[in-house]
Amino acid sequence: MTMGRRVLISDYAWKDLEIERAILSRVDANLLVSQTGAEDELTALAPAADGILTCWKAVTARVIQAAPECVAIGRYGIGLDNIDVAEATRHGIVVTNVPSYCVEEVSDHALALLISLARKVTFYDRAIKSGVYDLQAGTPLFRVRGRILGIVGFGKIGRALFHKARGLGLKVIVFDPYVDRASLSGFEVEVVDFPGLLERSDFISIHVPLTPETRGLFNLAALRQMKPHAFLINTSRGHLIDAEALREALDKGIIAGAGLDVLPVEPPAPGDPLVGHPRTIITPHAAFDSEESLIELRETAAKQMAAVLSGTRPENIVNREVLKQANLRAIFHAPGGA
């Protein structure tokens, strides 16, 4: 075992790093913590890093190229759009994530946004606190039971949302061109194409990763196909929705409202029109958060990094092709979970 290794932490959304410190100390690894997570700082710190753990900050090609000793990059989370996975693979670096993380929390949050939009909870709260006590200001209201929820992306979170939505009496339709139809046994869902989901849904909840294919998926043309009383919910990535198109759709009544836990720029700039819009509910990328989920996330990400550093193959390698490359930097003595 190599002594005195260091793991660079680009950023984190919790109070301390004691969980990571305790786990990594077992393989004689210390933490190297970035102050800002900016590319210049990460590039300056990268030469000393044997591994990198990142939450939201970008691990770019430049950072990767500056890290000749790095054997693994781990994501605190599921999505990988802030890591240049192709560049990491080219350099023989293992990339890991936590694919089962926060399934309950994000599906709960999506459902909370759905109910708040449908029942005008936030709208009425804002009005009353501003001195307006008026039932008619938020009408008409419609019963949730019997309405159609369209789920875009039917992975772990989409499936958890399905079960919760069915409990409210919602009918569920799904758009996911990559779904394994055989895996849908036991799910009372109808798989439809994207236009069909847009046209039929009363609520749409997005649960797909950000890729070149999905970036801007909800543009003005897509929003125009939605029902005028429909609500759009996004707990995935901000760039899945064209923000300007959404603002126009809300201003013109093309759709009824949106519940957004994610935005293209986080935190948003002062005066962001979506944040101040009367037809939106905005939360600060909080869907993942619970005491239980954060412990699970931190332990899993740190244990996977510790596994790589100690020569054990971790469970959740996302670039598995790197394992067959001659330039693989990690040396695995034990098979582990992958």
NULUMPA-703512 format. One record per residue (C-alpha): x, y, z; residue number from 1. Coordinates in nm, 3 decimals. Layout:
<sites>
SITE         x         y         z   num
SITE         X         Y         Z   NUM
...
</sites>
This chain:
<sites>
SITE         x         y         z   num
SITE     0.000     0.000     0.000     1
SITE     0.129     0.343    -0.090     2
SITE     0.162     0.561     0.220     3
SITE     0.061     0.921     0.250     4
SITE    -0.185     0.936    -0.036     5
SITE    -0.411     1.237    -0.077     6
SITE    -0.768     1.267    -0.198     7
SITE    -0.874     1.604    -0.335     8
SITE    -1.225     1.715    -0.233     9
SITE    -1.348     1.970    -0.487    10
SITE    -1.662     2.072    -0.294    11
SITE    -1.924     1.939    -0.055    12
SITE    -2.271     2.038     0.067    13
SITE    -2.247     1.930     0.431    14
SITE    -2.094     2.068     0.749    15
SITE    -1.771     1.871     0.774    16
SITE    -1.566     1.590     0.619    17
SITE    -1.529     1.367     0.922    18
SITE    -1.695     1.066     0.758    19
SITE    -1.461     1.087     0.459    20
SITE    -1.159     1.152     0.678    21
SITE    -1.230     0.845     0.895    22
SITE    -1.287     0.608     0.603    23
SITE    -0.989     0.723     0.397    24
SITE    -0.755     0.723     0.694    25
SITE    -0.793     0.343     0.700    26
SITE    -0.596     0.331     0.374    27
SITE    -0.351     0.599     0.489    28
SITE    -0.506     0.868     0.271    29
SITE    -0.539     1.230     0.381    30
SITE    -0.777     1.494     0.251    31
SITE    -0.678     1.786     0.033    32
SITE    -0.973     2.025     0.040    33
SITE    -1.035     2.291    -0.224    34
SITE    -1.155     2.627    -0.097    35
SITE    -1.351     2.739    -0.405    36
SITE    -1.370     2.442    -0.642    37
SITE    -1.279     2.674    -0.929    38
SITE    -1.097     2.515    -1.221    39
SITE    -0.777     2.714    -1.159    40
SITE    -0.759     2.604    -0.797    41
SITE    -0.839     2.241    -0.875    42
SITE    -0.575     2.243    -1.150    43
SITE    -0.320     2.378    -0.903    44
SITE    -0.404     2.113    -0.643    45
SITE    -0.444     1.820    -0.885    46
SITE    -0.074     1.723    -0.915    47
SITE    -0.075     1.616    -0.549    48
SITE    -0.396     1.413    -0.575    49
SITE    -0.414     1.033    -0.587    50
SITE    -0.791     1.058    -0.610    51
SITE    -1.062     1.323    -0.654    52
SITE    -1.408     1.338    -0.497    53
SITE    -1.650     1.594    -0.638    54
SITE    -2.004     1.702    -0.561    55
SITE    -2.105     1.978    -0.805    56
SITE    -1.781     2.140    -0.918    57
SITE    -1.647     2.048    -1.260    58
SITE    -1.359     1.805    -1.297    59
SITE    -1.258     1.920    -1.643    60
SITE    -1.007     1.786    -1.893    61
SITE    -0.764     2.051    -1.772    62
SITE    -0.792     1.932    -1.411    63
SITE    -0.752     1.569    -1.517    64
SITE    -0.448     1.645    -1.729    65
SITE    -0.289     1.814    -1.428    66
SITE    -0.331     1.501    -1.210    67
SITE    -0.067     1.247    -1.319    68
SITE    -0.099     1.042    -0.998    69
SITE    -0.479     1.031    -0.988    70
SITE    -0.618     0.677    -1.009    71
SITE    -0.987     0.747    -0.943    72
SITE    -1.248     1.023    -0.963    73
SITE    -1.560     0.974    -0.754    74
SITE    -1.889     1.158    -0.784    75
SITE    -2.093     1.239    -0.476    76
SITE    -2.417     1.150    -0.656    77
SITE    -2.561     0.985    -0.964    78
SITE    -2.514     1.222    -1.259    79
SITE    -2.176     1.259    -1.428    80
SITE    -2.220     1.576    -1.631    81
SITE    -1.965     1.764    -1.417    82
SITE    -1.688     1.507    -1.482    83
SITE    -1.513     1.470    -1.816    84
SITE    -1.548     1.093    -1.812    85
SITE    -1.402     1.051    -2.161    86
SITE    -1.086     1.238    -2.063    87
SITE    -1.054     1.039    -1.740    88
SITE    -1.089     0.716    -1.935    89
SITE    -0.827     0.828    -2.184    90
SITE    -0.584     0.873    -1.896    91
SITE    -0.665     0.536    -1.741    92
SITE    -0.856     0.680    -1.445    93
SITE    -1.147     0.492    -1.287    94
SITE    -1.468     0.698    -1.244    95
SITE    -1.727     0.600    -0.982    96
SITE    -2.067     0.729    -0.873    97
SITE    -2.342     0.643    -0.622    98
SITE    -2.632     0.523    -0.841    99
SITE    -2.874     0.423    -0.564   100
SITE    -2.836     0.747    -0.373   101
SITE    -3.133     0.966    -0.266   102
SITE    -3.398     0.769    -0.456   103
SITE    -3.652     0.817    -0.179   104
SITE    -3.566     1.182    -0.121   105
SITE    -3.583     1.295    -0.485   106
SITE    -3.905     1.106    -0.555   107
SITE    -4.054     1.256    -0.236   108
SITE    -3.946     1.603    -0.345   109
SITE    -4.091     1.565    -0.694   110
SITE    -4.420     1.455    -0.542   111
SITE    -4.413     1.746    -0.296   112
SITE    -4.369     1.991    -0.585   113
SITE    -4.654     1.821    -0.773   114
SITE    -4.894     1.853    -0.479   115
SITE    -4.787     2.211    -0.406   116
SITE    -4.849     2.309    -0.767   117
SITE    -5.179     2.124    -0.795   118
SITE    -5.320     2.260    -0.472   119
SITE    -5.159     2.608    -0.505   120
SITE    -5.000     2.566    -0.161   121
SITE    -4.709     2.800    -0.223   122
SITE    -4.923     3.047    -0.417   123
SITE    -5.172     3.084    -0.132   124
SITE    -4.895     3.101     0.128   125
SITE    -4.723     3.387    -0.055   126
SITE    -5.054     3.570    -0.099   127
SITE    -5.160     3.543     0.265   128
SITE    -4.819     3.652     0.392   129
SITE    -4.841     3.957     0.165   130
SITE    -5.181     4.046     0.311   131
SITE    -5.410     3.891     0.048   132
SITE    -5.658     3.636     0.186   133
SITE    -5.850     3.534    -0.125   134
SITE    -5.959     3.182    -0.217   135
SITE    -6.060     3.290    -0.568   136
SITE    -5.710     3.417    -0.649   137
SITE    -5.591     3.059    -0.696   138
SITE    -5.888     2.900    -0.866   139
SITE    -5.969     2.690    -1.055   140
SITE    -5.826     2.394    -0.865   141
SITE    -5.854     2.036    -0.993   142
SITE    -5.864     1.698    -0.823   143
SITE    -5.534     1.508    -0.838   144
SITE    -5.685     1.159    -0.843   145
SITE    -5.747     1.043    -1.199   146
SITE    -5.500     1.287    -1.356   147
SITE    -5.208     1.174    -1.574   148
SITE    -4.848     1.195    -1.457   149
SITE    -4.589     1.169    -1.732   150
SITE    -4.249     1.049    -1.610   151
SITE    -3.951     1.121    -1.835   152
SITE    -3.687     0.861    -1.752   153
SITE    -3.792     0.542    -1.574   154
SITE    -3.487     0.453    -1.370   155
SITE    -3.471     0.405    -0.993   156
SITE    -3.612     0.749    -0.907   157
SITE    -3.881     0.741    -1.174   158
SITE    -3.994     0.401    -1.049   159
SITE    -4.002     0.517    -0.687   160
SITE    -4.213     0.814    -0.794   161
SITE    -4.448     0.578    -0.981   162
SITE    -4.533     0.386    -0.664   163
SITE    -4.596     0.705    -0.466   164
SITE    -4.802     0.864    -0.742   165
SITE    -5.019     0.554    -0.779   166
SITE    -5.102     0.588    -0.412   167
SITE    -5.258     0.926    -0.494   168
SITE    -5.466     0.776    -0.774   169
SITE    -5.260     0.921    -1.059   170
SITE    -5.237     0.735    -1.387   171
SITE    -4.873     0.709    -1.500   172
SITE    -4.733     0.718    -1.852   173
SITE    -4.362     0.695    -1.927   174
SITE    -4.120     0.814    -2.192   175
SITE    -3.786     0.634    -2.182   176
SITE    -3.637     0.512    -2.510   177
SITE    -3.378     0.306    -2.322   178
SITE    -3.609     0.126    -2.080   179
SITE    -3.597    -0.253    -2.079   180
SITE    -3.959    -0.351    -2.143   181
SITE    -3.907    -0.680    -1.960   182
SITE    -3.821    -0.484    -1.644   183
SITE    -4.167    -0.322    -1.644   184
SITE    -4.343    -0.635    -1.520   185
SITE    -4.538    -0.530    -1.213   186
SITE    -4.555    -0.164    -1.316   187
SITE    -4.895    -0.045    -1.432   188
SITE    -4.756     0.206    -1.680   189
SITE    -4.804     0.288    -2.044   190
SITE    -4.485     0.357    -2.239   191
SITE    -4.534     0.635    -2.492   192
SITE    -4.324     0.849    -2.725   193
SITE    -4.217     1.199    -2.624   194
SITE    -4.488     1.389    -2.816   195
SITE    -4.749     1.155    -2.671   196
SITE    -4.629     1.222    -2.318   197
SITE    -4.630     1.599    -2.374   198
SITE    -4.981     1.600    -2.518   199
SITE    -5.145     1.375    -2.260   200
SITE    -4.984     1.460    -1.926   201
SITE    -5.135     1.685    -1.660   202
SITE    -4.804     1.672    -1.471   203
SITE    -4.460     1.594    -1.613   204
SITE    -4.170     1.498    -1.388   205
SITE    -3.818     1.478    -1.535   206
SITE    -3.575     1.207    -1.421   207
SITE    -3.303     1.177    -1.687   208
SITE    -2.931     1.260    -1.684   209
SITE    -2.794     1.563    -1.865   210
SITE    -2.640     1.448    -2.193   211
SITE    -2.602     1.608    -2.536   212
SITE    -2.924     1.425    -2.628   213
SITE    -3.127     1.557    -2.333   214
SITE    -2.987     1.910    -2.302   215
SITE    -3.271     2.151    -2.380   216
SITE    -3.515     1.861    -2.418   217
SITE    -3.793     2.088    -2.296   218
SITE    -3.763     2.370    -2.547   219
SITE    -4.042     2.602    -2.662   220
SITE    -4.164     2.353    -2.923   221
SITE    -4.197     2.084    -2.657   222
SITE    -4.367     2.317    -2.409   223
SITE    -4.619     2.421    -2.675   224
SITE    -4.730     2.058    -2.700   225
SITE    -4.823     2.046    -2.331   226
SITE    -5.171     2.112    -2.197   227
SITE    -5.232     2.472    -2.085   228
SITE    -5.323     2.347    -1.736   229
SITE    -5.018     2.116    -1.712   230
SITE    -4.731     2.152    -1.467   231
SITE    -4.362     2.073    -1.531   232
SITE    -4.143     1.939    -1.248   233
SITE    -3.764     1.911    -1.264   234
SITE    -3.548     1.756    -0.992   235
SITE    -3.272     1.637    -1.228   236
SITE    -3.058     1.901    -1.404   237
SITE    -3.136     2.261    -1.489   238
SITE    -3.017     2.247    -1.848   239
SITE    -3.277     1.985    -1.938   240
SITE    -3.516     2.280    -1.973   241
SITE    -3.459     2.584    -2.194   242
SITE    -3.500     2.854    -1.928   243
SITE    -3.599     3.129    -2.172   244
SITE    -3.855     2.902    -2.335   245
SITE    -4.000     2.814    -1.996   246
SITE    -4.026     3.179    -1.898   247
SITE    -4.211     3.253    -2.222   248
SITE    -4.441     2.954    -2.173   249
SITE    -4.529     3.071    -1.822   250
SITE    -4.577     3.433    -1.926   251
SITE    -4.809     3.339    -2.213   252
SITE    -5.003     3.071    -2.026   253
SITE    -4.877     2.795    -2.253   254
SITE    -4.841     2.583    -1.937   255
SITE    -4.979     2.646    -1.589   256
SITE    -4.662     2.634    -1.383   257
SITE    -4.333     2.469    -1.295   258
SITE    -4.170     2.322    -0.986   259
SITE    -3.793     2.345    -1.014   260
SITE    -3.532     2.211    -0.773   261
SITE    -3.258     2.273    -1.030   262
SITE    -3.166     2.571    -1.248   263
SITE    -2.916     2.624    -1.531   264
SITE    -2.709     2.852    -1.303   265
SITE    -2.684     2.768    -0.932   266
SITE    -2.719     2.979    -0.732   267
SITE    -2.929     3.190    -0.972   268
SITE    -2.836     3.547    -1.053   269
SITE    -3.025     3.822    -0.869   270
SITE    -3.345     3.899    -1.054   271
SITE    -3.362     3.561    -1.231   272
SITE    -3.708     3.573    -1.397   273
SITE    -3.791     3.210    -1.315   274
SITE    -3.712     3.253    -0.946   275
SITE    -3.944     3.553    -0.915   276
SITE    -4.216     3.419    -1.143   277
SITE    -4.559     3.378    -0.977   278
SITE    -4.614     3.045    -1.155   279
SITE    -4.299     2.873    -1.029   280
SITE    -4.197     2.699    -0.710   281
SITE    -3.818     2.702    -0.670   282
SITE    -3.609     2.505    -0.420   283
SITE    -3.226     2.528    -0.388   284
SITE    -3.117     2.191    -0.533   285
SITE    -3.242     2.036    -0.211   286
SITE    -3.421     1.725    -0.340   287
SITE    -3.131     1.495    -0.255   288
SITE    -3.101     1.611     0.104   289
SITE    -3.184     1.416     0.417   290
SITE    -2.969     1.318     0.711   291
SITE    -2.996     0.955     0.607   292
SITE    -2.916     1.012     0.240   293
SITE    -2.611     1.226     0.310   294
SITE    -2.457     0.965     0.538   295
SITE    -2.520     0.698     0.274   296
SITE    -2.376     0.918    -0.001   297
SITE    -2.061     1.015     0.185   298
SITE    -1.986     0.667     0.311   299
SITE    -2.037     0.506    -0.030   300
SITE    -1.828     0.760    -0.220   301
SITE    -1.545     0.747     0.033   302
SITE    -1.547     0.367     0.058   303
SITE    -1.523     0.336    -0.319   304
SITE    -1.225     0.571    -0.325   305
SITE    -1.065     0.377    -0.039   306
SITE    -1.122     0.053    -0.227   307
SITE    -0.939     0.178    -0.536   308
SITE    -0.649     0.311    -0.330   309
SITE    -0.614    -0.021    -0.148   310
SITE    -0.631    -0.233    -0.463   311
SITE    -0.992    -0.353    -0.446   312
SITE    -1.221    -0.296    -0.741   313
SITE    -1.516    -0.075    -0.632   314
SITE    -1.877    -0.161    -0.700   315
SITE    -1.991     0.133    -0.914   316
SITE    -1.740     0.190    -1.195   317
SITE    -1.912     0.390    -1.468   318
SITE    -1.634     0.370    -1.730   319
SITE    -1.583    -0.005    -1.720   320
SITE    -1.392     0.000    -2.047   321
SITE    -1.098     0.152    -1.860   322
SITE    -1.043    -0.181    -1.683   323
SITE    -0.920    -0.335    -2.011   324
SITE    -0.684    -0.052    -2.098   325
SITE    -0.308    -0.093    -2.080   326
SITE    -0.277     0.247    -1.915   327
SITE    -0.515     0.169    -1.625   328
SITE    -0.359     0.350    -1.331   329
SITE    -0.527     0.158    -1.051   330
SITE    -0.377    -0.177    -0.953   331
SITE    -0.651    -0.416    -0.843   332
SITE    -0.547    -0.714    -0.628   333
SITE    -0.901    -0.812    -0.529   334
SITE    -1.216    -0.828    -0.747   335
SITE    -1.443    -0.630    -0.512   336
SITE    -1.796    -0.562    -0.627   337
SITE    -1.755    -0.490    -0.997   338
</sites>
